């Protein structure tokens, strides 16, 4: 069930993405790097985590790819000092086409925004050199279940239903079994996938859910309904807001 990429309020997302950065550090810690490799940051966002990756590669390069034009623009501003060590590309990952294969692929909190994991994993496999490493994390099966239910309830009444009801959810929280199978079918080996629970209690719940969780819904709504929809979702949530994430961690090697 492929769908187009979502644009984001990149500056606000960058400011609120401390939890995502903390998870990225865990994923980076298990990515073996000598410091001179070329690494693809698949879904680089605003560049907040790309900077951490560049710090691991003092003699290497990062290719950052993101489907959101505003995210790429924010990353260009934030990372302007890295020169030729960084290349940023505005592209849907499902249409990824690199000039040369990379040594490793890193991805943080991205894959669950892409429905077509078969095509995604095939593209990432094609982007890697033989023996290259994939290290990633994203939302997995059961992720933020109470949040998903609240958004669904808020989407059902008018006027939001005209734009949101009976539309596919923007997120794809895949299972360990399905993800492992799809990676192997794409040509990966030494595949390891596992789930890990994380809890986030944002200081400003309304701003966090608007910027981090509802961008895809806001994109479907007229501008005048975006704030009311955020309020409707807030009305369906527990107070204080507690987001119970189920993180899907991925490690694999390109055959």
C-alpha positions as CSV (number, residue, x, y, z in Angstrom):
1,X,0.0,0.0,0.0
2,X,2.5,2.7,-1.1
3,X,1.8,6.3,-0.4
4,X,3.5,9.6,-1.1
5,X,6.0,11.2,1.3
6,X,4.9,13.7,3.9
7,X,6.3,17.1,4.4
8,X,7.0,18.3,7.9
9,X,7.4,21.3,10.1
10,X,11.1,20.5,10.2
11,X,12.2,23.2,12.6
12,X,9.7,22.2,15.2
13,X,10.3,18.5,14.8
14,X,14.1,19.1,15.2
15,X,13.5,21.0,18.5
16,X,11.2,18.2,19.9
17,X,13.1,15.1,18.7
18,X,15.2,14.4,21.8
19,X,13.6,11.0,22.3
20,X,14.3,10.0,18.6
21,X,17.9,11.2,19.0
22,X,18.4,9.1,22.1
23,X,17.2,6.0,20.2
24,X,19.5,6.9,17.3
25,X,22.5,6.8,19.6
26,X,21.7,3.3,20.6
27,X,21.4,2.2,16.9
28,X,24.6,4.0,16.0
29,X,26.4,2.2,18.8
30,X,25.9,-1.1,17.1
31,X,27.0,0.1,13.7
32,X,30.6,-1.0,13.2
33,X,32.5,1.9,11.6
34,X,36.2,2.5,11.1
35,X,35.7,6.2,10.4
36,X,36.4,6.3,6.6
37,X,33.2,4.7,5.2
38,X,30.4,6.2,3.1
39,X,27.1,5.7,4.9
40,X,23.6,6.3,3.7
41,X,21.3,8.1,6.3
42,X,18.0,6.8,5.0
43,X,15.5,9.4,6.1
44,X,17.9,12.0,7.5
45,X,15.2,14.4,8.6
46,X,16.4,17.7,9.9
47,X,20.0,16.6,10.3
48,X,20.0,16.3,14.1
49,X,21.0,12.7,14.0
50,X,23.0,13.0,10.8
51,X,25.5,15.1,12.7
52,X,26.0,12.2,15.1
53,X,26.7,10.0,12.2
54,X,29.2,12.4,10.7
55,X,31.0,12.6,14.0
56,X,31.6,8.8,13.7
57,X,33.1,9.3,10.2
58,X,36.0,11.8,10.5
59,X,37.5,10.6,7.3
60,X,34.3,9.4,5.7
61,X,31.1,10.6,4.0
62,X,27.4,10.6,4.7
63,X,24.6,10.7,2.0
64,X,21.4,11.9,3.6
65,X,18.2,11.2,1.8
66,X,14.7,12.4,2.9
67,X,11.4,12.7,1.1
68,X,10.5,15.9,2.9
69,X,11.7,19.1,1.2
70,X,11.5,21.1,4.4
71,X,13.6,18.5,6.3
72,X,16.3,18.6,3.6
73,X,16.2,22.4,3.7
74,X,16.6,22.4,7.5
75,X,19.5,19.8,7.3
76,X,21.3,22.0,4.7
77,X,21.2,24.9,7.2
78,X,22.2,22.9,10.2
79,X,25.0,21.0,8.5
80,X,26.4,23.6,6.1
81,X,29.9,23.3,7.6
82,X,30.6,19.7,6.6
83,X,31.4,20.5,3.0
84,X,32.1,17.5,0.7
85,X,31.7,15.0,3.6
86,X,28.0,15.4,3.3
87,X,25.6,15.1,0.4
88,X,21.9,15.7,0.9
89,X,19.3,14.4,-1.5
90,X,15.5,15.2,-1.6
91,X,14.0,11.8,-2.7
92,X,11.4,9.3,-1.8
93,X,13.3,6.2,-0.5
94,X,11.2,4.0,-2.7
95,X,12.8,5.8,-5.7
96,X,16.3,5.7,-4.2
97,X,19.0,5.6,-6.9
98,X,22.6,6.2,-5.8
99,X,25.5,6.7,-8.2
100,X,27.7,4.3,-6.2
101,X,27.0,1.7,-3.5
102,X,27.7,2.6,0.2
103,X,29.4,0.8,3.0
104,X,26.5,1.0,5.4
105,X,22.9,2.1,5.7
106,X,21.6,3.8,8.9
107,X,18.0,4.7,9.5
108,X,16.3,6.2,12.6
109,X,12.5,6.4,13.1
110,X,11.7,6.3,9.4
111,X,10.6,2.9,8.0
112,X,7.2,3.0,9.7
113,X,6.2,6.0,7.6
114,X,6.6,3.8,4.4
115,X,4.0,1.2,3.6
116,X,5.9,-0.8,0.9
117,X,8.6,-2.5,2.8
118,X,9.3,-5.0,0.0
119,X,10.4,-2.2,-2.3
120,X,12.1,-0.2,0.5
121,X,14.3,-3.1,1.5
122,X,15.1,-3.9,-2.1
123,X,16.2,-0.4,-2.7
124,X,18.4,-0.4,0.5
125,X,20.0,-3.7,-0.5
126,X,20.8,-2.3,-4.0
127,X,22.4,0.8,-2.3
128,X,24.8,-1.4,-0.3
129,X,28.1,-2.9,-1.2
130,X,28.3,-6.7,-0.7
131,X,28.9,-7.2,3.0
132,X,27.5,-3.8,3.8
133,X,25.6,-3.3,7.1
134,X,22.0,-2.2,7.7
135,X,21.4,-0.8,11.2
136,X,17.9,0.8,11.8
137,X,15.1,1.3,14.2
138,X,11.5,2.3,13.6
139,X,8.0,1.8,15.1
140,X,7.1,-1.9,15.3
141,X,3.9,-4.0,15.8
142,X,1.9,-2.6,18.7
143,X,3.6,0.8,18.7
144,X,1.8,3.6,20.5
145,X,-1.5,1.6,20.4
146,X,-3.5,4.0,22.6
147,X,-2.4,6.9,20.4
148,X,-3.4,5.1,17.2
149,X,-6.8,4.4,18.7
150,X,-7.2,8.0,19.8
151,X,-6.4,9.4,16.3
152,X,-8.8,6.9,14.7
153,X,-11.6,8.0,17.1
154,X,-10.9,11.7,16.4
155,X,-11.0,11.1,12.6
156,X,-14.5,9.6,12.5
157,X,-16.8,12.6,13.2
158,X,-17.4,15.4,10.7
159,X,-15.8,17.6,9.5
160,X,-12.6,15.5,9.8
161,X,-14.2,12.3,8.4
162,X,-14.5,13.8,5.0
163,X,-10.7,13.9,4.7
164,X,-9.6,11.2,7.0
165,X,-12.2,8.4,7.4
166,X,-11.7,5.3,5.4
167,X,-8.2,6.4,4.4
168,X,-5.2,4.1,5.1
169,X,-3.2,4.9,8.2
170,X,0.0,6.8,7.4
171,X,2.1,4.5,9.5
172,X,3.0,0.8,9.0
173,X,4.0,-0.9,12.3
174,X,5.4,-4.2,11.0
175,X,6.0,-7.4,13.0
176,X,9.4,-9.0,13.6
177,X,8.4,-12.0,11.5
178,X,7.2,-10.0,8.5
179,X,10.3,-7.7,8.6
180,X,12.7,-10.5,8.9
181,X,11.1,-12.3,5.9
182,X,11.0,-9.2,3.8
183,X,14.7,-8.4,4.5
184,X,15.7,-12.0,3.6
185,X,13.6,-11.9,0.4
186,X,15.4,-8.6,-0.5
187,X,18.7,-10.3,-0.3
188,X,19.9,-9.6,3.2
189,X,21.5,-12.2,5.5
190,X,22.4,-12.4,9.2
191,X,19.1,-10.7,9.8
192,X,18.2,-9.9,13.4
193,X,15.0,-8.0,14.3
194,X,13.6,-7.4,17.8
195,X,11.1,-5.3,19.7
196,X,12.0,-3.0,22.5
197,X,9.6,-0.8,24.7
198,X,10.2,2.9,25.2
199,X,8.1,5.4,27.0
200,X,7.9,9.2,26.2
201,X,6.1,11.8,28.3
202,X,6.6,15.0,26.3
203,X,6.7,18.3,28.2
204,X,4.4,20.0,25.7
205,X,2.0,17.3,24.7
206,X,0.0,19.3,22.2
207,X,3.1,20.6,20.3
208,X,4.7,17.2,20.3
209,X,1.8,15.3,18.9
210,X,1.1,18.0,16.2
211,X,4.7,18.0,15.0
212,X,5.8,14.4,15.5
213,X,2.6,12.4,15.2
214,X,0.1,14.2,13.0
215,X,2.0,15.7,10.1
216,X,0.6,13.1,7.7
217,X,-3.0,13.8,8.9
218,X,-2.5,17.6,8.7
219,X,-1.4,17.2,5.1
220,X,-4.7,15.7,4.2
221,X,-6.7,18.4,6.0
222,X,-7.5,22.0,4.9
223,X,-5.3,24.4,6.9
224,X,-8.3,25.7,8.9
225,X,-9.0,22.2,10.3
226,X,-5.5,21.3,11.4
227,X,-5.5,22.9,14.8
228,X,-9.1,21.7,15.5
229,X,-8.1,18.2,14.6
230,X,-5.1,18.3,17.0
231,X,-7.5,19.5,19.7
232,X,-9.8,16.6,18.9
233,X,-7.0,14.1,19.2
234,X,-5.9,15.7,22.5
235,X,-9.5,15.2,23.8
236,X,-9.2,11.5,23.1
237,X,-5.9,11.0,25.0
238,X,-5.1,10.3,28.6
239,X,-3.7,13.2,30.7
240,X,-0.8,13.5,31.0
241,X,0.1,12.2,27.6
242,X,2.1,9.0,27.8
243,X,3.3,7.5,24.5
244,X,4.2,3.8,24.8
245,X,6.5,3.2,21.9
246,X,7.3,-0.3,20.6
247,X,10.6,0.1,18.8
248,X,11.5,-2.4,16.0
249,X,15.3,-2.7,15.8
250,X,16.9,-4.1,12.6
251,X,20.4,-5.5,11.9
252,X,21.3,-7.2,8.6
253,X,24.1,-7.7,6.1
254,X,24.0,-7.3,2.4
255,X,24.6,-10.6,0.6
